[in-house]
Structure formats: C-alpha cells, structure tokens
Amino acid sequence: MGDFNTNSSTWDANSPEGLSGEELDNWAILGDLVVLNDGSPTRVSSRGVATAPDVTFFPSAWEQHLTWHTGSHIGSDHLPITIEVSGGDHPQQPRRKATFSYKKADWSTFQETLDSALSEWDNRPPTNVHRANAVLSSAIALAAKKAIPKGSH
C-alpha cells in the first residue's frame, strides 16, 4: 500500500492514466497482485478535487479475505484507508484487476520487442539469478506494453 502519486484506470477511473501508472499496473500484473481499491477517492484536494493516488496491492490469493474502504476526513487531504482481514466467509467486493487482452495481442511485435530487449543476453549475461529475473521481467513487461492491449475487470 502506498501513496504512489500516479494515475491508472485500474484504481481511479476518473483520472487519466500516466506512464508511471501504466508501469505500476504492469508490475502488479506480473506479480499476480490485485488492487483492493474499490474506485473510491483516497485524497481530496483543498479545491475539492477527489483522486485516488493511494493504492493498495495484495497477492490475488488473499483477495477473498480482505475488505477495503476509505474513512472520513481526519484533517489531512488523504483519507484514512481501512483494510479488514477475515478468515471466514464474507461478502465479496468487486475487484478491479488490470489484465492483458491476449486475444487482441500483436504477437509478432511482442516477439520482436522481446528479442530486441534481450539481444545482449548472450554477450553480457546477467551476473546472478536475481539480475536475470529483473532483466527478463523488464523485457516481458516492455514487450507486453507495446504489443498487448490492457483492460480491467
């Protein structure tokens, strides 16, 4: 959870999506994370403009045990966020999870972008498994961004 100061339609349908919001969406998709935000604003400016720069991510496996909501103003422009954790059954809130629309993907562009991003792998291989994971994940995210349209459900 954090004040990411970025916009994405995944958690704030009223704000235009920015590049950093897109990158955060990609990170969440690759990490199998869901956005717990329900579309409610998390910040209200002094001019009364409501936005949602505070985003809460959790692993998708935890989703059925969590309830998210914002509270009333307490003197800050940011609203308090409450996350309730339960072990039993409770009413399911609809979640807005960013997804890729694989049926609309341009797979040749995906392959070309991935090949280009990994072209130096043989000449300069990653020095450890963590670096290899970072390089490969970044290459896949870049290729997906260029070739696979996103949606939200």
C-alpha positions in Angstrom: 0.0 0.0 0.0 1.3 3.4 -0.7 0.9 7.0 -1.9 2.2 6.3 -5.4 1.1 9.7 -6.8 0.2 8.1 -10.2 -3.0 7.5 -12.1 -4.4 4.4 -13.6 -7.9 3.5 -14.6 -7.4 0.3 -12.6 -7.8 2.2 -9.4 -9.1 5.6 -10.4 -11.5 5.7 -13.3 -11.8 9.5 -13.1 -8.1 10.3 -13.8 -6.1 10.0 -17.0 -3.6 7.2 -17.0 0.0 8.3 -16.7 3.2 6.4 -17.7 4.1 5.6 -14.1 0.5 4.3 -13.5 0.9 2.0 -16.5 4.3 0.8 -15.1 2.7 0.1 -11.7 -0.1 -1.8 -13.5 2.4 -3.9 -15.3 4.3 -4.6 -12.1 1.1 -5.7 -10.4 0.1 -8.0 -13.3 3.5 -9.7 -13.4 3.4 -10.1 -9.6 -0.2 -11.6 -9.7 -1.3 -8.8 -7.4 -4.8 -7.3 -7.2 -5.8 -3.7 -6.5 -8.0 -3.6 -3.4 -9.2 -0.1 -4.1 -12.9 0.0 -5.0 -12.8 3.2 -7.1 -13.4 5.5 -4.1 -11.2 8.5 -3.8 -8.3 8.4 -1.3 -7.4 12.1 -1.5 -9.5 15.3 -1.7 -7.5 18.4 -2.6 -8.1 21.8 -1.0 -10.1 22.6 -4.1 -12.4 19.6 -3.6 -10.9 17.5 -6.4 -11.2 13.8 -5.5 -8.5 11.4 -6.8 -7.0 8.1 -5.7 -3.2 8.3 -5.6 -3.1 5.8 -2.6 -3.2 2.3 -4.0 -3.4 -1.0 -2.0 -2.0 -4.1 -3.7 -2.2 -7.6 -2.3 -1.4 -11.1 -3.7 -4.5 -12.4 -5.5 -4.7 -15.5 -3.2 -5.5 -13.2 -0.3 -8.3 -11.4 -2.1 -11.3 -13.3 -0.6 -10.0 -12.5 2.9 -9.7 -8.7 2.6 -12.2 -5.8 2.6 -11.0 -2.3 1.7 -12.7 1.1 2.3 -11.9 4.7 3.0 -12.9 6.6 6.0 -14.0 10.2 6.8 -11.7 13.2 6.7 -9.4 13.4 9.7 -7.6 16.7 9.0 -5.4 15.5 6.0 -6.1 15.8 2.3 -5.6 12.0 2.3 -8.5 9.8 3.6 -7.8 7.0 6.0 -7.8 3.6 4.4 -9.1 0.6 6.4 -8.3 -3.0 5.4 -10.2 -5.7 7.2 -8.8 -9.2 7.2 -11.0 -12.1 7.8 -10.6 -15.9 7.9 -14.2 -16.8 7.2 -16.8 -16.1 4.6 -17.8 -12.5 3.9 -19.5 -10.6 1.1 -17.1 -10.3 -1.8 -16.3 -6.8 -3.0 -15.9 -6.5 -6.8 -12.2 -6.1 -7.6 -10.7 -4.2 -10.4 -7.7 -6.2 -11.7 -5.7 -5.0 -14.6 -5.4 -7.7 -17.2 -3.9 -8.0 -20.7 -6.3 -8.7 -23.6 -4.3 -11.6 -25.1 -6.9 -12.1 -27.9 -6.0 -8.7 -29.3 -2.2 -9.1 -28.9 0.2 -8.4 -31.8 2.4 -11.4 -31.1 4.9 -10.6 -33.8 5.5 -7.2 -32.2 5.7 -8.9 -28.8 8.4 -11.3 -30.1 10.4 -8.6 -31.9 10.4 -6.4 -28.8 11.3 -9.2 -26.5 14.2 -10.3 -28.9 15.4 -6.7 -29.1 15.3 -6.2 -25.3 17.2 -9.5 -24.7 19.7 -9.1 -27.6 22.6 -8.5 -25.3 21.9 -11.5 -23.1 24.5 -13.8 -24.8 27.2 -11.1 -25.0 26.6 -9.8 -21.4 24.8 -12.4 -19.4 23.3 -11.5 -16.1 25.7 -12.0 -13.2 23.2 -13.7 -10.9 19.7 -15.2 -10.9 18.1 -12.1 -9.3 19.6 -9.9 -12.1 18.4 -12.4 -14.7 14.9 -12.3 -13.3 14.9 -8.5 -13.3 16.2 -8.3 -16.9 13.7 -10.9 -18.2 10.8 -9.4 -16.3 11.5 -6.0 -17.6 11.8 -7.3 -21.2 8.5 -9.1 -20.9 6.8 -6.1 -19.4 8.1 -3.9 -22.2 7.0 -6.3 -24.9 3.6 -6.6 -23.3 3.2 -2.9 -23.1 4.0 -2.5 -26.8 2.0 -5.4 -28.1 -0.8 -6.4 -25.8 -3.7 -4.0 -25.1 -4.8 -3.8 -21.5 -8.3 -3.9 -20.0 -9.7 -4.2 -16.5 -12.3 -6.5 -15.0 
